[in-house]
Amino acid sequence: MAQYTINYLDGVTETVQADGVRYDDDARDYTFYTASEAVAVAPVDNVRSIHRHNDEAVSG
């Protein structure tokens, strides 16, 4: 599972724990999900950026 930081155009920042994110053309939003369950929705008209943070650090 990864952590996502959503930055909105209105200055609000939200953090979401999810397995992934999908863009829905019909609804015009980003849907964050775990397995097959939606855990958060972000309307595309208000999203400035979405950053994915890995859940594990990789060492080399």
C-alpha positions as CSV (number, residue, x, y, z in Angstrom):
1,M,0.0,0.0,0.0
2,A,1.2,3.5,-0.8
3,Q,0.6,6.9,0.6
4,Y,-0.7,9.6,-1.8
5,T,-0.5,13.4,-1.1
6,I,-3.2,15.3,-3.0
7,N,-2.6,19.1,-3.4
8,Y,-5.8,21.0,-4.3
9,L,-6.0,24.3,-6.2
10,D,-7.7,25.9,-3.1
11,G,-4.6,25.2,-1.0
12,V,-5.9,22.2,0.9
13,T,-3.6,19.1,1.1
14,E,-5.0,15.6,1.8
15,T,-3.1,12.3,2.5
16,V,-4.6,9.0,1.4
17,Q,-3.5,5.4,2.0
18,A,-4.4,3.3,-1.0
19,D,-3.2,0.5,-3.3
20,G,-3.6,2.7,-6.4
21,V,-5.4,5.5,-8.2
22,R,-7.5,5.6,-11.4
23,Y,-8.8,8.4,-13.4
24,D,-12.5,8.2,-14.3
25,D,-13.3,10.0,-17.6
26,D,-17.0,9.9,-17.1
27,A,-17.0,11.2,-13.5
28,R,-13.9,13.4,-14.1
29,D,-12.3,12.4,-10.9
30,Y,-9.5,10.4,-9.4
31,T,-10.6,7.4,-7.5
32,F,-8.2,5.9,-4.9
33,Y,-8.7,2.3,-4.0
34,T,-7.6,-0.6,-1.9
35,A,-8.3,-4.0,-3.5
36,S,-11.6,-3.2,-5.3
37,E,-12.9,-0.8,-2.7
38,A,-12.9,3.0,-3.3
39,V,-11.4,4.8,-0.3
40,A,-11.3,8.4,-1.6
41,V,-12.3,10.5,-4.6
42,A,-10.7,13.8,-5.8
43,P,-12.5,15.9,-8.4
44,V,-10.1,16.7,-11.3
45,D,-11.3,20.4,-11.5
46,N,-9.7,21.1,-8.1
47,V,-6.6,18.9,-8.2
48,R,-3.2,20.6,-8.6
49,S,-1.1,17.5,-8.1
50,I,-1.0,14.0,-6.8
51,H,2.3,12.6,-5.4
52,R,2.8,8.9,-4.6
53,H,5.1,8.0,-1.7
54,N,6.3,4.4,-1.6
55,D,5.5,2.4,1.5
56,E,9.1,0.9,1.7
57,A,12.5,2.6,1.3
58,V,14.8,1.0,-1.3
59,S,18.4,0.7,-0.4
60,G,21.1,0.1,-2.9
